Amino acid sequence: MARIAVIGAGMGAMAAAARLAVAGHRVAVYERTETYGGAVRRFERDGFGFDTGPGLLPLPAVYRDLFIKTGKEPLEACVELVQVDPSARHVFADGTEVSLPNASRAGVVAALDEALGAGTGDRWGDFLVRAREAWDRTRRPLLEEPLWPNWQVLAEREPYPSVPHKRLLRTRRAGTLAEVGAWELRDARLIALLESHALGYGLDARVTPASAAVLPYLEHAFGIWYVRGGIRELARAVYERCTARRVEFHFGAEVTGVVEKDGRAAGLELADGAVAEADMVVGNGPWRLSGLARGRELYVAEEVEPGPEGMSPGRAVVCLALRGAREAGAAHRTVVHTPDRQAELDALGLGEPPAHPTVRIDRPDDAALRPDDAHESVVLTATVPSQTRYDWTAAGAADAFADRMVTAAERALPGLRKRVLWREVRTPEHTRQETGAEGGGVPAPALAAAEGSFLRPSNSTRVPGLFTVGGWSHPGGGLPHAGMSGALVSGLIVEGPDFRGSQ
């Protein structure tokens, strides 16, 4: 039985902690803030509640597996999962709209044909068939196995089977997601639908590899789910599973470094000067050698290859407390697409908030998140530059962009502004404070191809006994990926370096 110190109480870290505790290890979690969940937070005021992180859960099987492997109570005994339908309503730049059924290829094809014109549904359906092939090729090495030293095999081959495209007497295949849209979908609204899945993770479709086709496929194949009471309830359930397995939590305990002794990770140094000794360390690193701590070498965060290039964008979130009841049959999620995608991506590339952002609207039909049925809780989300690239703390910066988001949302919800009782605006600076992520950036899932620039650092490190977990390590960001990282780390610790993933 080993003593294992875990840095942070994010979803990946807690998933690892629960699995390691069940395996018989003594696990202690050290969290710099006063609560668990990482970016999975809730804002509450006047009887209203708002998810300020992810609003929906794709691929719930990851957390079902976690609960099966860590106790007798399944996930559904701890939280109520609701499959949302439609999966999303889309409002495009030209004013056309479509509501897409959840996890139904035939239903999606029919809905697109009816809303956007004959043939559009078939083009999207054919794309999903090719996206499935990319998923089948990458699912195991990218999500179910640790990132091995020969990770270059994932970097060189583009797994998406793009359709040959003839141009100027040359035959080419799509290498980026934008080329997939332009050459295979050939409809501005289908292209917007495709690229919105990348933008939701802060990815620019013009440089994102075609393998990102797995992102819309993942939602299509496995559905989109809501946790009754908000996604924060999932974080609560994972936290309670940890405590039930005797994981110790130390809140308000900021870790300043990882202590190394005799060539191995040997514990943590805390901000108050204390040292928590351990046999192994799991954290949201990775790390580099930086100095001495009480006669031992100290490691602090550093990028370890491979890793995404540049700073990840963040999210702006506007929590709206509304007067008036939610209308019957309203979509849980609506995506209002920008009228100028190129300008939006150019602004993000320059570190500027877009003048006309794509805005996601979440309207959960959940009595737990509103004071009564005469009011409604709504969350608006947009991709924005991180705090490192844009000063969100400057006077008026956050409110000015929130006004743009509300204006965009009114294209889908006319009269929205008149219903607002009050609003709470949250920026990447809030994310930075809550998660410690540099600039409040939000990690994207790992993707194959593009010379490895969209892969995340390995869960194992050059220092024996030191492992990385969470969205900034393999297999990247997103709720399912965080849970997968916890499973990979626990497998490497319990089964050793020859662990090859779940069978």
C-alpha positions in Angstrom: 0.0 0.0 0.0 1.6 3.3 -1.1 1.0 6.8 0.1 -0.2 8.9 -2.9 -0.5 12.6 -2.9 -2.8 14.2 -5.5 -2.5 17.8 -6.5 -5.9 19.4 -7.0 -9.5 18.3 -6.7 -10.5 18.6 -10.4 -12.5 15.9 -12.1 -9.5 13.9 -13.4 -7.7 14.1 -10.1 -10.7 12.9 -8.2 -11.3 10.1 -10.7 -7.7 8.9 -10.2 -8.0 9.3 -6.4 -11.1 7.1 -6.2 -9.6 4.4 -8.3 -6.3 4.4 -6.4 -8.1 4.2 -3.1 -10.1 1.2 -4.2 -6.9 -0.4 -5.2 -5.7 -0.2 -1.5 -3.6 2.9 -1.6 -3.6 5.7 1.0 -4.7 8.8 -1.0 -4.6 12.4 0.1 -5.8 15.3 -2.2 -4.4 18.8 -1.7 -6.6 21.5 -3.3 -5.6 25.2 -3.3 -9.2 26.5 -3.2 -12.0 25.7 -0.7 -13.9 23.2 -2.9 -13.7 20.4 -5.4 -14.5 20.1 -9.0 -11.9 22.3 -10.7 -13.7 24.1 -13.5 -17.0 22.3 -12.8 -18.5 25.1 -10.6 -21.9 26.5 -9.7 -22.8 30.1 -9.1 -25.8 30.7 -6.8 -27.8 33.8 -5.9 -31.4 34.6 -4.9 -32.6 31.0 -5.5 -31.0 30.8 -9.0 -28.2 28.3 -9.8 -25.9 28.3 -12.8 -23.3 25.8 -14.1 -20.3 28.0 -14.9 -18.2 25.2 -16.5 -19.5 22.4 -18.8 -23.3 22.4 -19.1 -23.8 19.0 -20.6 -22.1 15.6 -20.4 -21.0 13.7 -23.6 -19.9 10.0 -23.3 -21.4 9.3 -19.8 -19.9 5.8 -20.1 -16.6 7.1 -18.7 -18.2 8.1 -15.4 -20.4 5.0 -15.4 -17.2 2.9 -15.5 -15.7 5.0 -12.7 -18.6 4.3 -10.4 -18.8 0.6 -11.3 -15.1 0.2 -10.6 -15.1 2.1 -7.3 -18.2 0.8 -5.5 -21.5 -1.0 -5.6 -23.6 2.1 -6.3 -23.8 2.9 -10.1 -23.7 6.4 -11.4 -27.4 6.6 -11.9 -27.9 5.8 -8.2 -25.9 8.9 -7.3 -27.1 11.4 -10.0 -30.0 11.6 -12.3 -29.0 11.6 -16.0 -31.3 13.0 -18.6 -30.7 12.7 -22.3 -31.6 16.1 -23.8 -33.6 16.2 -27.0 -33.0 17.9 -29.3 -29.2 17.7 -28.7 -29.0 21.4 -29.8 -30.9 24.0 -31.8 -28.8 26.0 -34.2 -29.5 29.5 -35.4 -27.3 30.3 -38.4 -26.0 33.6 -39.8 -28.7 33.7 -42.5 -31.5 33.3 -40.0 -32.3 29.6 -40.8 -32.7 27.3 -37.8 -32.5 23.6 -37.2 -33.1 21.4 -34.1 -31.0 18.2 -34.2 -32.4 15.0 -32.6 -30.1 13.4 -30.0 -28.1 10.4 -31.1 -30.2 9.7 -34.2 -28.4 9.7 -37.6 -31.6 9.3 -39.5 -33.3 12.0 -37.4 -30.5 14.4 -38.0 -30.4 13.8 -41.7 -34.2 14.4 -42.0 -34.0 17.5 -39.8 -31.2 19.0 -41.9 -33.0 18.2 -45.2 -36.2 19.8 -44.0 -34.5 23.0 -42.5 -31.6 23.6 -44.9 -32.7 21.9 -48.1 -32.6 18.5 -49.8 -29.2 16.9 -49.9 -27.8 18.7 -46.9 -28.8 15.9 -44.5 -27.1 13.3 -46.7 -23.9 15.3 -46.9 -23.8 15.5 -43.1 -24.7 11.9 -42.7 -21.9 10.8 -45.1 -19.5 13.0 -43.1 -20.5 11.2 -39.9 -19.8 7.9 -41.5 -16.2 9.1 -42.3 -15.9 10.6 -38.8 -16.8 7.2 -37.3 -13.9 5.7 -39.2 -11.6 8.4 -37.7 -13.1 7.6 -34.3 -12.4 3.9 -34.7 -8.8 4.5 -35.7 -8.0 6.9 -32.8 -10.3 5.9 -29.9 -8.0 3.4 -28.3 -4.5 5.0 -28.7 -5.9 8.5 -28.0 -8.3 7.8 -25.2 -7.9 4.3 -23.7 -4.1 3.9 -23.7 -1.3 6.0 -22.1 0.7 8.1 -24.5 3.7 5.9 -25.2 7.2 7.0 -26.2 6.4 6.2 -29.8 3.6 8.8 -29.8 4.9 10.0 -33.2 2.8 7.4 -34.9 -0.2 9.4 -33.8 1.3 12.6 -35.2 2.1 11.5 -38.7 -1.0 9.8 -40.0 -4.3 11.7 -40.5 -6.9 9.2 -39.5 -9.9 11.0 -41.1 -10.6 9.4 -44.5 -11.3 12.6 -46.4 -12.8 12.6 -49.9 -10.4 13.3 -52.8 -10.8 16.9 -53.9 -9.7 17.9 -57.4 -8.4 21.5 -57.8 -6.2 22.9 -60.6 -5.5 19.5 -62.0 -4.4 18.3 -58.5 -6.0 15.8 -56.3 -5.9 16.7 -52.6 -7.4 15.4 -49.4 -8.5 17.5 -46.5 -5.9 18.1 -43.8 -7.8 20.6 -41.7 -11.4 20.7 -40.3 -12.0 23.8 -42.4 -11.1 21.9 -45.6 -13.4 19.1 -44.6 -16.2 21.6 -44.4 -15.4 23.5 -47.6 -14.7 20.4 -49.8 -17.1 17.8 -48.4 -20.0 19.7 -46.8 -20.2 22.6 -49.2 -22.9 24.5 -47.4 -22.1 27.5 -45.2 -24.6 26.3 -42.5 -23.2 22.8 -42.4 -19.7 24.3 -42.2 -20.8 26.4 -39.3 -22.3 23.4 -37.6 -19.0 21.4 -38.0 -16.7 24.2 -37.0 -18.8 25.1 -33.9 -17.8 21.8 -32.3 -14.1 22.8 -32.6 -14.8 26.4 -31.5 -16.4 25.2 -28.3 -13.0 23.8 -27.3 -11.2 27.0 -28.4 -10.0 25.4 -31.7 -9.6 27.2 -34.9 -10.9 25.0 -37.7 -8.5 26.5 -40.2 -5.5 24.9 -38.4 -7.2 22.1 -36.5 -6.6 18.7 -38.1 -9.3 16.9 -39.9 -9.2 14.3 -37.1 -11.3 16.8 -35.1 -14.2 15.2 -37.0 -14.4 12.9 -34.0 -15.8 15.8 -31.8 -19.2 16.0 -33.5 -19.2 12.2 -34.0 -18.7 11.6 -30.3 -21.8 13.7 -29.5 -23.8 12.1 -32.3 -22.9 8.5 -31.4 -23.2 8.6 -27.6 -25.6 11.4 -27.1 -25.6 14.5 -24.9 -26.7 14.2 -21.3 -27.7 16.6 -18.5 -27.3 15.9 -14.8 -30.4 16.9 -12.9 -29.4 19.8 -10.6 -26.6 20.8 -12.9 -23.3 19.3 -13.9 -21.9 20.4 -10.5 -23.9 17.4 -9.1 -21.6 15.1 -11.0 -18.6 16.7 -9.3 -20.4 16.2 -5.9 -21.0 12.6 -6.7 -17.4 11.9 -7.6 -16.2 13.8 -4.5 -18.5 11.7 -2.3 -17.4 8.5 -3.9 -13.8 9.6 -3.0 -14.6 10.3 0.6 -16.6 7.0 0.9 -13.3 5.3 -0.2 -11.4 7.2 2.5 -9.6 9.6 0.3 -8.4 12.5 2.5 -9.1 16.0 1.2 -7.1 19.1 2.3 -8.7 22.3 1.1 -6.9 25.6 1.1 -3.7 23.7 0.7 -1.7 25.3 -2.1 1.1 23.1 -3.5 4.2 25.0 -4.5 6.3 22.1 -5.7 6.9 18.4 -5.9 9.7 17.1 -3.7 12.2 14.6 -5.2 14.4 12.2 -3.1 16.8 9.6 -4.4 15.6 10.2 -8.0 11.9 9.7 -7.2 8.9 11.9 -6.4 8.8 11.9 -2.6 6.0 14.3 -1.6 4.7 17.9 -1.9 5.8 21.2 -0.6 2.9 23.5 0.5 2.7 27.2 0.5 2.8 27.3 4.3 6.2 25.6 4.2 5.0 22.2 5.2 6.0 19.1 3.4 3.6 16.2 2.8 5.6 13.1 2.3 4.4 10.5 -0.2 5.5 7.5 -2.2 4.0 8.8 -5.4 2.6 12.1 -6.7 -0.3 12.7 -9.1 -1.0 16.2 -10.3 -2.1 18.6 -12.9 1.6 19.4 -13.9 3.8 18.5 -15.7 7.0 19.6 -13.9 10.6 20.8 -14.2 13.6 20.8 -11.9 13.8 24.3 -10.3 15.7 24.3 -7.0 16.1 22.9 -3.6 13.5 22.4 -0.9 14.6 21.3 2.6 17.6 19.5 1.0 15.5 17.9 -1.6 15.1 18.8 -5.3 11.9 20.6 -6.1 9.8 20.3 -9.2 7.2 22.9 -10.4 5.0 23.1 -13.5 6.5 23.1 -17.0 5.5 22.0 -20.4 6.7 18.5 -21.4 6.6 17.5 -25.0 4.4 16.8 -26.8 1.9 19.6 -26.1 -0.4 22.0 -28.0 1.3 25.1 -29.4 0.3 28.5 -27.9 -2.0 29.6 -25.2 -5.4 27.9 -25.1 -8.4 30.4 -25.3 -10.8 30.7 -22.4 -14.5 31.1 -21.9 -16.7 34.0 -21.1 -19.9 33.0 -19.2 -22.9 35.2 -18.5 -25.4 33.9 -15.9 -28.8 35.4 -16.5 -31.6 35.5 -13.8 -34.7 36.0 -15.9 -38.3 36.9 -15.0 -40.9 34.9 -16.8 -41.3 31.1 -17.2 -39.4 28.9 -19.6 -41.7 28.2 -22.5 -42.8 24.6 -23.1 -40.6 22.7 -25.5 -37.7 25.1 -25.4 -34.4 23.5 -26.5 -32.0 22.9 -23.6 -29.1 24.2 -25.8 -29.1 26.7 -28.6 -26.0 27.7 -30.6 -26.2 31.1 -32.2 -23.6 31.3 -34.9 -21.6 34.3 -35.7 -22.4 36.2 -38.9 -18.7 36.2 -39.7 -16.7 33.2 -38.7 -13.5 34.3 -40.2 -13.6 37.6 -38.3 -14.3 35.7 -35.1 -11.4 33.4 -35.6 -9.1 36.2 -36.6 -9.9 38.2 -33.5 -9.3 35.2 -31.3 -5.9 34.7 -33.0 -5.0 38.3 -32.3 -6.0 38.0 -28.6 -9.1 40.2 -29.0 -12.7 39.4 -28.0 -14.8 38.9 -31.2 -17.1 41.7 -32.2 -19.8 39.1 -33.1 -19.2 36.0 -31.1 -20.7 32.6 -31.5 -22.8 32.1 -28.4 -24.1 28.9 -26.7 -27.3 29.3 -24.7 -28.1 26.7 -22.0 -31.7 26.7 -20.7 -32.0 23.7 -18.4 -35.6 22.8 -17.5 -34.6 22.2 -13.9 -36.6 23.4 -10.9 -33.5 23.1 -8.7 -31.8 26.0 -10.6 -34.6 28.6 -10.3 -36.5 30.1 -7.4 -39.9 29.2 -8.9 -41.6 28.4 -12.2 -42.2 32.2 -12.8 -38.4 32.6 -13.4 -35.7 31.0 -15.5 -32.0 30.4 -15.2 -30.0 30.8 -18.4 -26.2 30.6 -19.1 -24.5 32.1 -22.1 -21.0 30.9 -23.1 -18.5 32.1 -25.7 -14.9 31.4 -26.6 -12.6 34.3 -25.8 -8.9 35.0 -25.5 -7.3 34.0 -22.2 -6.4 36.5 -19.4 -2.8 36.2 -20.6 -3.7 37.6 -24.0 -6.4 40.1 -23.0 -6.9 42.0 -19.8 -10.4 40.9 -18.6 -9.9 42.8 -15.4 -9.8 46.2 -17.2 -12.7 48.5 -16.3 -15.7 47.7 -18.4 -14.1 44.9 -20.4 -16.2 42.0 -19.1 -19.5 43.9 -19.2 -18.9 45.2 -22.7 -18.4 41.7 -24.0 -21.3 40.4 -22.0 -23.5 43.0 -23.8 -22.3 41.5 -27.2 -23.2 38.0 -26.0 -26.7 39.1 -24.9 -27.2 40.8 -28.3 -26.2 37.7 -30.1 -28.5 35.5 -27.9 -31.5 37.8 -28.7 -31.3 36.4 -32.3 -32.6 33.2 -30.8 -34.5 34.6 -27.8 -36.2 37.8 -28.8 -36.8 40.2 -25.9 -34.2 38.4 -23.8 -32.7 41.7 -22.5 -36.1 42.9 -21.1 -36.4 39.7 -19.0 -33.1 40.1 -17.2 -33.4 40.7 -13.4 -29.6 40.6 -13.0 -26.6 39.0 -14.5 -23.2 37.6 -13.3 -20.3 37.9 -15.8 -17.4 35.5 -15.5 -14.2 35.6 -17.5 -11.0 33.6 -17.9 -9.7 35.5 -14.8 -12.3 33.6 -12.7 -11.2 30.3 -14.4 -7.6 31.2 -13.5 -8.5 31.8 -9.9 -10.5 28.6 -9.6 -8.4 26.2 -11.5 -4.9 27.7 -11.5 -4.7 27.3 -15.3 -2.4 29.9 -16.8 -4.5 32.8 -18.1 -7.7 30.8 -17.4 -7.3 28.8 -20.6 -9.5 25.8 -21.2 -7.8 22.7 -22.5 -9.0 21.0 -25.7 -9.2 17.2 -26.2 -6.1 15.5 -27.7 -6.2 15.1 -31.5 -4.2 13.0 -33.9 -2.1 14.2 -36.8 -0.7 17.8 -37.2 2.8 16.6 -36.2 1.6 16.0 -32.7 0.9 19.7 -31.9 -2.6 18.8 -30.7 -1.5 16.0 -28.3 -1.1 16.5 -24.6 1.9 15.5 -22.4 2.1 11.9 -21.2 0.5 10.8 -17.9 3.9 9.4 -16.9 6.9 11.7 -16.5 10.7 11.5 -16.6 10.6 11.4 -12.8 9.7 8.0 -11.3 6.6 8.1 -9.1 5.4 11.4 -10.7 2.2 11.3 -12.9 0.1 13.9 -14.6 -3.7 13.9 -14.7 -6.5 16.2 -15.9 -7.2 18.2 -19.0 -3.7 19.6 -19.5 -2.3 16.1 -19.8 -3.2 13.1 -22.0 -5.9 12.7 -23.4 -6.8 16.4 -23.0 -9.7 18.5 -22.0 -13.5 17.9 -21.6 -15.4 16.0 -18.9 -15.0 12.5 -20.5 -11.3 13.0 -21.2 -10.7 14.1 -17.6 -12.3 10.9 -16.4 -10.2 8.9 -18.8 -7.0 10.5 -17.6 -7.9 9.4 -14.1 -8.3 5.8 -15.3 -5.0 5.9 -17.2 -3.0 7.2 -14.2 -4.5 4.7 -11.9 -3.7 1.9 -14.3 0.0 3.1 -14.6 0.3 3.1 -10.8 -1.6 -0.1 -10.0 -0.4 -2.2 -12.9 3.0 -0.6 -13.6 4.6 0.9 -16.7 3.5 -2.0 -18.9 -0.1 -1.0 -18.5 -1.7 -0.9 -21.9 -5.2 0.5 -21.1 -8.5 -1.1 -20.4 -9.4 -4.1 -22.5 
